Amino acid sequence: MKYFKFELKKFILNKRNRYLLALISSLIIVYSVYNTISFTNIFKNNITTLAQEVQTTEKTVQDNIETTEESLKTTKVKAESDDLNNTLSDLNQEDNIYQKQIAAIGANDINEYYHLQKEIDQLYFKQNGNKSSSGQDKFLKAEIKYIKTVQERKLDFEAMPTMQSHAFGNFHQQFIPILTSSLFIVLFASMVSILVATSYESKENRFYRFAGIDLQKNLIIKVLSGTLATFAWIIISSIIYFLVIGVVNGFGAWNYPAYLGDSDLKTGFTLTNLTIPNGILDLGSILYLFFVIFFLASLGALISVFVKRSMVVVGVIALFVMGYSMIGDVPWIISIRRFVPFSYLEPLKLFGNPSALFGKYSILIGAGYLLSLSVLFLLISVFIIKNQKTRRIS
């Protein structure tokens, strides 16, 4: 335990780590301030966008009503006249709902807007049937499911599910993507992946060996201390961000639907896990980052026992992370994506049940895969250190 405390304290007091944490913290603070200040404009823009979409659609329906009425005046066939009357009835019903939606938006009654939107979607399926598998039909079915979920949970609707303003939704839509971006992954790796390499550069291992300190045990302690310290910082910064957004925008409901999906080159964006509660997604994403940090630290340890240079370790990991982010959608990479560990660094994508990985089991398999590789990397590193020769100075 005393060695662990020593390595933990050394990691925290390390100047380079403090500078990196200060840089990351500054980036997050700037983003938090920007996100908080821009909330009012975002909310107004969301409401304006909704109003414009409804008004445009309502205008189209009005034009269709006029066209249908003109056709009714000229038709002389009873069957065609009956069809046109049915169409006109449906159009008038739609127009009535759209006008109510415009009034609801004008009164900032978002709950009423979505209640009416469900009526519009259901009217569409009543008119066109429920057997189509087109992209529009799939989206409308998902939208109905989303609206029903919010109503069943007795919650107030967000203006736009894809841009949630309250803390529980904002956290995973704005903050988690930052922490799991390639830039931040490389910054985290710059702290935790070079712990073993720096011990070689400073000749620390040589002194530890002569002092009778177990270098294999010390390697594991270095990796665990760096991982836990970095993860603790992630938890603290997450709490601060969550509280700031909550105080300014409101916390919202922990069980509000996250409206999560999967992006695929062939099918585009598809809503695949829209009912998962925001709170579970937020907490699960943060906990998953432990496995990501542990993997980076273990990979860094493995590379370090071969190259023994911290800059080389950072460069190699940065090349892996940044390189994979650029070629991850190349067809032949997609075919082996399941076996590439860098496919499992972003928890939001895994919670979205990606079809290119393991669907709804992706998050569990990702955690298990990264943990298994981390342990394997540590075992290999320990084995190499055990068999390394230290030249004695005579």
TORLUM-894559 format. One record per residue (C-alpha): residue number from 1; x, y, z. Coordinates in steps of 0.02 Angstrom, whole numbers, plus 32768, in hexadecimal, padded with zeros to 4 digits. Example, Ala and Ser with C-alpha at 12.3 -4.5 7.8 and 13.67 -1.06 7.14 Angstrom:
+-----+------+------+------+
:   k :   xx :   yy :   zz :
+-----+------+------+------+
:   1 : 8267 : 7F1F : 8186 :
:   2 : 82AC : 7FCB : 8165 :
+-----+------+------+------+
// end
This chain:
+-----+------+------+------+
:   k :   xx :   yy :   zz :
+-----+------+------+------+
:   1 : 8000 : 8000 : 8000 :
:   2 : 808E : 807A : 8027 :
:   3 : 80D4 : 8061 : 7F77 :
:   4 : 8028 : 8083 : 7F2D :
:   5 : 8016 : 8124 : 7F93 :
:   6 : 80C4 : 8157 : 7F5F :
:   7 : 80A2 : 813C : 7EA5 :
:   8 : 7FF8 : 8190 : 7EB1 :
:   9 : 8042 : 8229 : 7F05 :
:  10 : 80CF : 822E : 7E85 :
:  11 : 8052 : 8227 : 7DF6 :
:  12 : 7FE7 : 82B3 : 7E3E :
:  13 : 807C : 8324 : 7E65 :
:  14 : 80D0 : 8306 : 7DBD :
:  15 : 80E0 : 83AF : 7D64 :
:  16 : 80B9 : 8369 : 7CB9 :
:  17 : 8019 : 8317 : 7CF8 :
:  18 : 7FE4 : 83B6 : 7D51 :
:  19 : 7FFF : 841B : 7CB3 :
:  20 : 7F9D : 839E : 7C4B :
:  21 : 7F0E : 839A : 7CCA :
:  22 : 7F0F : 8457 : 7CCF :
:  23 : 7F04 : 845B : 7C10 :
:  24 : 7E76 : 83DC : 7C0C :
:  25 : 7E1C : 8436 : 7C99 :
:  26 : 7E2E : 84DD : 7C40 :
:  27 : 7DE5 : 8495 : 7BA0 :
:  28 : 7D51 : 844E : 7C01 :
:  29 : 7D35 : 84F0 : 7C61 :
:  30 : 7D35 : 8556 : 7BC0 :
:  31 : 7CBD : 84DC : 7B70 :
:  32 : 7C4B : 84DB : 7C0A :
:  33 : 7C43 : 8599 : 7C0D :
:  34 : 7C1F : 859E : 7B52 :
:  35 : 7B9B : 8516 : 7B62 :
:  36 : 7B47 : 8570 : 7BF3 :
:  37 : 7B46 : 861B : 7B9F :
:  38 : 7B06 : 85D6 : 7AFA :
:  39 : 7A77 : 8574 : 7B4B :
:  40 : 79F9 : 8601 : 7B39 :
:  41 : 7A1F : 8614 : 7A81 :
:  42 : 7A1A : 8557 : 7A67 :
:  43 : 796F : 854A : 7ABA :
:  44 : 792C : 85DC : 7A52 :
:  45 : 7976 : 8590 : 79B4 :
:  46 : 7927 : 84E8 : 79DC :
:  47 : 787C : 8539 : 79F3 :
:  48 : 7892 : 85A1 : 7956 :
:  49 : 78C6 : 8507 : 78F2 :
:  50 : 782E : 84A7 : 792E :
:  51 : 77BB : 8538 : 7901 :
:  52 : 7808 : 854B : 7854 :
:  53 : 77F9 : 8491 : 782F :
:  54 : 7742 : 848D : 7862 :
:  55 : 7718 : 852C : 7804 :
:  56 : 776B : 84EA : 7766 :
:  57 : 770F : 8444 : 7772 :
:  58 : 766A : 849C : 7797 :
:  59 : 7681 : 850A : 76FD :
:  60 : 769E : 846D : 7694 :
:  61 : 75FF : 841F : 76D9 :
:  62 : 759F : 84C0 : 76B2 :
:  63 : 75DD : 84B9 : 75FE :
:  64 : 75A8 : 8403 : 75F1 :
:  65 : 74FB : 8430 : 7634 :
:  66 : 74E7 : 84B6 : 75AF :
:  67 : 7522 : 843F : 7526 :
:  68 : 74AA : 83B8 : 7561 :
:  69 : 7418 : 8431 : 7568 :
:  70 : 743D : 8469 : 74B5 :
:  71 : 7441 : 83B3 : 747D :
:  72 : 7398 : 8394 : 74D2 :
:  73 : 7349 : 841F : 746E :
:  74 : 737D : 83D3 : 73C8 :
:  75 : 7367 : 8318 : 73E8 :
:  76 : 72C9 : 82C2 : 73AB :
:  77 : 72F0 : 820E : 73DB :
:  78 : 72A0 : 81DA : 7481 :
:  79 : 732E : 8165 : 74B4 :
:  80 : 73B0 : 81EE : 7498 :
:  81 : 7343 : 826A : 74F3 :
:  82 : 7336 : 81F6 : 758B :
:  83 : 73F3 : 81DF : 758F :
:  84 : 740F : 8299 : 7583 :
:  85 : 7392 : 82B9 : 7610 :
:  86 : 73ED : 823C : 767E :
:  87 : 7494 : 828C : 7655 :
:  88 : 744C : 8339 : 767A :
:  89 : 740A : 82FD : 7721 :
:  90 : 74B5 : 82B8 : 7751 :
:  91 : 750B : 8359 : 7719 :
:  92 : 7494 : 83C5 : 777E :
:  93 : 74B4 : 8357 : 7815 :
:  94 : 756F : 836B : 77FF :
:  95 : 7560 : 8426 : 77E6 :
:  96 : 74FB : 8435 : 7886 :
:  97 : 7581 : 83D9 : 78E9 :
:  98 : 760D : 8442 : 789E :
:  99 : 75B3 : 84E2 : 78CB :
: 100 : 75A3 : 84A3 : 797E :
: 101 : 765D : 847C : 797D :
: 102 : 7687 : 852C : 7945 :
: 103 : 761C : 8570 : 79D3 :
: 104 : 7670 : 84FA : 7A50 :
: 105 : 771E : 8532 : 7A1B :
: 106 : 76E8 : 85E8 : 7A27 :
: 107 : 76B4 : 85C6 : 7ADB :
: 108 : 7757 : 8565 : 7AFE :
: 109 : 76ED : 84CC : 7B24 :
: 110 : 7767 : 8447 : 7AEA :
: 111 : 7704 : 83BA : 7B3B :
: 112 : 766A : 83E5 : 7AD3 :
: 113 : 76D5 : 83F2 : 7A37 :
: 114 : 7715 : 8340 : 7A49 :
: 115 : 7668 : 8300 : 7A79 :
: 116 : 762A : 8345 : 79D3 :
: 117 : 76C3 : 8303 : 7978 :
: 118 : 7695 : 8253 : 79AE :
: 119 : 75E7 : 826F : 7965 :
: 120 : 7635 : 82A5 : 78BF :
: 121 : 76A7 : 820C : 78BA :
: 122 : 7618 : 8196 : 78E3 :
: 123 : 75AC : 81EA : 785E :
: 124 : 7635 : 81CB : 77DF :
: 125 : 7634 : 8110 : 7803 :
: 126 : 7576 : 810E : 7800 :
: 127 : 757A : 8158 : 7752 :
: 128 : 760D : 80F7 : 770B :
: 129 : 760B : 8054 : 776C :
: 130 : 7688 : 8010 : 77EA :
: 131 : 76E8 : 7F91 : 7782 :
: 132 : 7766 : 7FFF : 7729 :
: 133 : 781F : 7FF4 : 7758 :
: 134 : 7855 : 8099 : 770A :
: 135 : 78C9 : 810F : 7766 :
: 136 : 783C : 8189 : 7789 :
: 137 : 77CD : 8101 : 77D2 :
: 138 : 7859 : 80C3 : 7843 :
: 139 : 787A : 8174 : 7880 :
: 140 : 77C2 : 8195 : 78A3 :
: 141 : 77B0 : 80F1 : 7902 :
: 142 : 7848 : 811F : 796A :
: 143 : 7800 : 81CD : 7988 :
: 144 : 775B : 8184 : 79C4 :
: 145 : 77BB : 8110 : 7A38 :
: 146 : 781E : 81A3 : 7A7C :
: 147 : 7782 : 820C : 7A9B :
: 148 : 7728 : 817B : 7AEF :
: 149 : 77BF : 8158 : 7B5D :
: 150 : 77C6 : 820C : 7B9B :
: 151 : 770A : 820D : 7BBB :
: 152 : 770E : 8164 : 7C15 :
: 153 : 7799 : 81A4 : 7C86 :
: 154 : 7732 : 8241 : 7CA7 :
: 155 : 77BE : 82B8 : 7C74 :
: 156 : 77C5 : 8361 : 7C1F :
: 157 : 7806 : 835F : 7B6D :
: 158 : 78AB : 83AC : 7B37 :
: 159 : 7897 : 8425 : 7AA5 :
: 160 : 7906 : 83B3 : 7A3D :
: 161 : 793B : 8305 : 7A77 :
: 162 : 79DF : 8312 : 7A17 :
: 163 : 7A0F : 83B4 : 7A71 :
: 164 : 79D6 : 839E : 7B24 :
: 165 : 79F6 : 8433 : 7B93 :
: 166 : 79E3 : 83EC : 7C43 :
: 167 : 7A79 : 83A2 : 7C9E :
: 168 : 7A4F : 82E8 : 7C8E :
: 169 : 7A3B : 82F5 : 7BD1 :
: 170 : 7ABD : 837B : 7BB1 :
: 171 : 7B41 : 8316 : 7C0D :
: 172 : 7B47 : 8285 : 7B93 :
: 173 : 7B20 : 82ED : 7AF9 :
: 174 : 7BA5 : 8371 : 7B18 :
: 175 : 7C22 : 833E : 7B9F :
: 176 : 7C3F : 8284 : 7B81 :
: 177 : 7C69 : 829E : 7AC7 :
: 178 : 7CF2 : 8317 : 7AFE :
: 179 : 7D40 : 829D : 7B79 :
: 180 : 7D3F : 8211 : 7AF8 :
: 181 : 7D7B : 827A : 7A65 :
: 182 : 7E20 : 8249 : 7A15 :
: 183 : 7E73 : 82E7 : 7A5A :
: 184 : 7E45 : 82C2 : 7B0E :
: 185 : 7E6E : 8209 : 7AFD :
: 186 : 7F1D : 823A : 7AC5 :
: 187 : 7F2C : 82B7 : 7B54 :
: 188 : 7EF9 : 8232 : 7BD2 :
: 189 : 7F74 : 81BA : 7B82 :
: 190 : 7FFD : 823E : 7B95 :
: 191 : 7FE6 : 822F : 7C51 :
: 192 : 7FC7 : 8178 : 7C73 :
: 193 : 8021 : 811E : 7BE6 :
: 194 : 80D1 : 815E : 7C08 :
: 195 : 80E0 : 8133 : 7CC1 :
: 196 : 814F : 809C : 7C9F :
: 197 : 81B4 : 80F2 : 7C16 :
: 198 : 81E2 : 8184 : 7C86 :
: 199 : 8224 : 810C : 7D09 :
: 200 : 829D : 80CB : 7C86 :
: 201 : 82CF : 8179 : 7C4F :
: 202 : 82F3 : 81B0 : 7D02 :
: 203 : 8352 : 810E : 7D2A :
: 204 : 82D1 : 80F3 : 7DB3 :
: 205 : 82C2 : 8039 : 7D8F :
: 206 : 837B : 8020 : 7DA9 :
: 207 : 8375 : 806E : 7E56 :
: 208 : 82D7 : 800E : 7E84 :
: 209 : 8327 : 7F6A : 7E53 :
: 210 : 83C3 : 7F8B : 7EBC :
: 211 : 8353 : 7FC3 : 7F4D :
: 212 : 82FA : 7F1B : 7F47 :
: 213 : 8253 : 7F61 : 7F0A :
: 214 : 81F0 : 7EE8 : 7E9E :
: 215 : 81EC : 7F3A : 7DF1 :
: 216 : 815E : 7ECB : 7DB5 :
: 217 : 80EF : 7EFE : 7E45 :
: 218 : 8126 : 7FB2 : 7E30 :
: 219 : 80F2 : 7FB1 : 7D79 :
: 220 : 8042 : 7F79 : 7DA7 :
: 221 : 803A : 7FFC : 7E31 :
: 222 : 806F : 8084 : 7DB8 :
: 223 : 7FE6 : 8054 : 7D3C :
: 224 : 7F5F : 8046 : 7DC1 :
: 225 : 7F8E : 80E8 : 7E1A :
: 226 : 7F90 : 814C : 7D78 :
: 227 : 7EEB : 80FE : 7D41 :
: 228 : 7E92 : 8120 : 7DE6 :
: 229 : 7ED4 : 81D2 : 7DF4 :
: 230 : 7E9D : 81FD : 7D43 :
: 231 : 7DF4 : 81A9 : 7D5C :
: 232 : 7DDC : 8209 : 7DFF :
: 233 : 7DFB : 82AB : 7DA0 :
: 234 : 7D7B : 8278 : 7D1C :
: 235 : 7CF9 : 8259 : 7DA5 :
: 236 : 7D1B : 82FF : 7DFB :
: 237 : 7D16 : 8362 : 7D57 :
: 238 : 7C76 : 8308 : 7D25 :
: 239 : 7C21 : 8335 : 7DC8 :
: 240 : 7C55 : 83EB : 7DB6 :
: 241 : 7C17 : 83F5 : 7D01 :
: 242 : 7B73 : 839F : 7D2F :
: 243 : 7B54 : 8416 : 7DC0 :
: 244 : 7B7C : 84B2 : 7D59 :
: 245 : 7B05 : 8480 : 7CCC :
: 246 : 7A83 : 8449 : 7D4B :
: 247 : 7A85 : 84ED : 7DAA :
: 248 : 7A79 : 8554 : 7D0A :
: 249 : 7A07 : 84EB : 7C9C :
: 250 : 79B3 : 8478 : 7D1A :
: 251 : 79DC : 83C2 : 7D3E :
: 252 : 7949 : 8374 : 7CE4 :
: 253 : 7915 : 82C1 : 7D02 :
: 254 : 7992 : 8232 : 7D13 :
: 255 : 791C : 81BC : 7CB8 :
: 256 : 78FC : 822C : 7C21 :
: 257 : 791A : 81C8 : 7B7F :
: 258 : 79CA : 81E1 : 7B3C :
: 259 : 7994 : 81D7 : 7A85 :
: 260 : 7A30 : 8174 : 7A59 :
: 261 : 7A56 : 812A : 79AF :
: 262 : 7AD6 : 80D6 : 7940 :
: 263 : 7B29 : 8124 : 78A8 :
: 264 : 7B4E : 80B2 : 7815 :
: 265 : 7B93 : 80D9 : 7768 :
: 266 : 7B0D : 8071 : 7712 :
: 267 : 7A72 : 809E : 7777 :
: 268 : 7AA7 : 8147 : 77BE :
: 269 : 7A70 : 8178 : 786D :
: 270 : 79F0 : 8103 : 78BD :
: 271 : 799E : 8112 : 7967 :
: 272 : 79CE : 806F : 79BB :
: 273 : 79C7 : 8091 : 7A77 :
: 274 : 795B : 812B : 7A8D :
: 275 : 7906 : 80F4 : 7B2F :
: 276 : 79A1 : 80DA : 7B9B :
: 277 : 7996 : 8156 : 7C2F :
: 278 : 7A0E : 81E9 : 7C2C :
: 279 : 7A4B : 81C4 : 7CDC :
: 280 : 7A7C : 8111 : 7CB4 :
: 281 : 7AD3 : 8148 : 7C14 :
: 282 : 7B32 : 81D3 : 7C6F :
: 283 : 7B6C : 8163 : 7CFD :
: 284 : 7B93 : 80D0 : 7C8B :
: 285 : 7BFB : 813C : 7C17 :
: 286 : 7C63 : 8182 : 7CA6 :
: 287 : 7C81 : 80D7 : 7CF3 :
: 288 : 7CB2 : 8092 : 7C49 :
: 289 : 7D3C : 8113 : 7C3C :
: 290 : 7D98 : 80B6 : 7CC6 :
: 291 : 7DB1 : 8025 : 7C4E :
: 292 : 7DEB : 809E : 7BC6 :
: 293 : 7E6C : 80F0 : 7C38 :
: 294 : 7EA7 : 8047 : 7C7C :
: 295 : 7EBC : 8008 : 7BCA :
: 296 : 7F24 : 80A1 : 7B98 :
: 297 : 7F92 : 8091 : 7C32 :
: 298 : 7FAE : 7FD6 : 7C15 :
: 299 : 7FD1 : 7FED : 7B5C :
: 300 : 804D : 8076 : 7B89 :
: 301 : 80A3 : 8003 : 7C05 :
: 302 : 80B5 : 7F7B : 7B81 :
: 303 : 80FF : 7FF3 : 7B01 :
: 304 : 8170 : 803F : 7B86 :
: 305 : 81C9 : 7F9D : 7BB2 :
: 306 : 8201 : 7F92 : 7AFD :
: 307 : 8228 : 8045 : 7AC9 :
: 308 : 8249 : 8094 : 7B76 :
: 309 : 8228 : 8144 : 7B33 :
: 310 : 818F : 81A7 : 7B6B :
: 311 : 817F : 8210 : 7ACD :
: 312 : 8182 : 8173 : 7A62 :
: 313 : 80F9 : 8125 : 7ACD :
: 314 : 808A : 81BF : 7ABD :
: 315 : 80AD : 81C8 : 7A03 :
: 316 : 8080 : 8113 : 79E5 :
: 317 : 7FDC : 811E : 7A47 :
: 318 : 7FB0 : 81C4 : 79F5 :
: 319 : 7FD0 : 8173 : 794C :
: 320 : 7F5E : 80E1 : 7979 :
: 321 : 7ED1 : 814F : 79BB :
: 322 : 7ED6 : 81DB : 793A :
: 323 : 7EFB : 8164 : 78AC :
: 324 : 7E6B : 80F2 : 78D5 :
: 325 : 7DF4 : 8187 : 78E4 :
: 326 : 7E20 : 81B4 : 7830 :
: 327 : 7E19 : 8107 : 77E0 :
: 328 : 7D95 : 80B7 : 784F :
: 329 : 7D10 : 80C3 : 77C6 :
: 330 : 7D7B : 8076 : 773C :
: 331 : 7D1E : 7FDA : 76FD :
: 332 : 7DA6 : 7F5C : 7726 :
: 333 : 7DBA : 7FA8 : 77D4 :
: 334 : 7CFF : 7F99 : 77F1 :
: 335 : 7D0B : 7EDE : 77CE :
: 336 : 7D86 : 7EC7 : 785F :
: 337 : 7D45 : 7F53 : 78CF :
: 338 : 7D07 : 7EDA : 7953 :
: 339 : 7DB8 : 7EA0 : 7976 :
: 340 : 7E0B : 7F4C : 797D :
: 341 : 7E13 : 7F8B : 7A32 :
: 342 : 7E0E : 8041 : 79FB :
: 343 : 7D5B : 8022 : 79C2 :
: 344 : 7D2A : 8018 : 7A79 :
: 345 : 7D6A : 80BE : 7ABC :
: 346 : 7CC6 : 811F : 7AAA :
: 347 : 7C3D : 80E4 : 7B22 :
: 348 : 7BB2 : 8149 : 7ACF :
: 349 : 7BC9 : 80EB : 7A2C :
: 350 : 7BC7 : 8045 : 7A8A :
: 351 : 7B28 : 8072 : 7AE9 :
: 352 : 7ADC : 8098 : 7A3E :
: 353 : 7ADC : 7FDD : 7A18 :
: 354 : 7B4C : 7FEB : 797D :
: 355 : 7B27 : 7F66 : 78FA :
: 356 : 7BDD : 7F6A : 78C2 :
: 357 : 7C12 : 7F26 : 796C :
: 358 : 7BA4 : 7EBA : 79DD :
: 359 : 7AFF : 7F17 : 79E3 :
: 360 : 7AB3 : 7F28 : 7A90 :
: 361 : 7B44 : 7EC5 : 7ADC :
: 362 : 7BC9 : 7F3D : 7A99 :
: 363 : 7BE1 : 7F9C : 7B3D :
: 364 : 7BFA : 7EFD : 7BA4 :
: 365 : 7C6B : 7EAB : 7B24 :
: 366 : 7CCC : 7F4D : 7B11 :
: 367 : 7CEC : 7F59 : 7BCD :
: 368 : 7D1E : 7EA1 : 7BD5 :
: 369 : 7D8D : 7EAE : 7B3D :
: 370 : 7DEB : 7F48 : 7B7A :
: 371 : 7DFF : 7EFE : 7C28 :
: 372 : 7E3F : 7E59 : 7BE1 :
: 373 : 7EBD : 7EB1 : 7B71 :
: 374 : 7EF4 : 7F1F : 7C02 :
: 375 : 7F17 : 7E87 : 7C70 :
: 376 : 7F6F : 7E30 : 7BDF :
: 377 : 7FDC : 7EC8 : 7BBD :
: 378 : 800B : 7ED3 : 7C75 :
: 379 : 8037 : 7E1A : 7C7D :
: 380 : 80A6 : 7E29 : 7BE3 :
: 381 : 80F9 : 7EC6 : 7C29 :
: 382 : 8118 : 7E71 : 7CD0 :
: 383 : 8162 : 7DD9 : 7C78 :
: 384 : 81D8 : 7E45 : 7C11 :
: 385 : 8212 : 7EAA : 7CA8 :
: 386 : 822E : 7E08 : 7D08 :
: 387 : 82A5 : 7DCB : 7C81 :
: 388 : 82FD : 7E70 : 7C61 :
: 389 : 83B3 : 7E77 : 7C92 :
: 390 : 83F7 : 7F0C : 7CF1 :
: 391 : 84AE : 7F32 : 7CD2 :
: 392 : 8508 : 7F49 : 7D78 :
: 393 : 8581 : 7FDA : 7D89 :
: 394 : 8628 : 7F9A : 7DC9 :
+-----+------+------+------+
// end
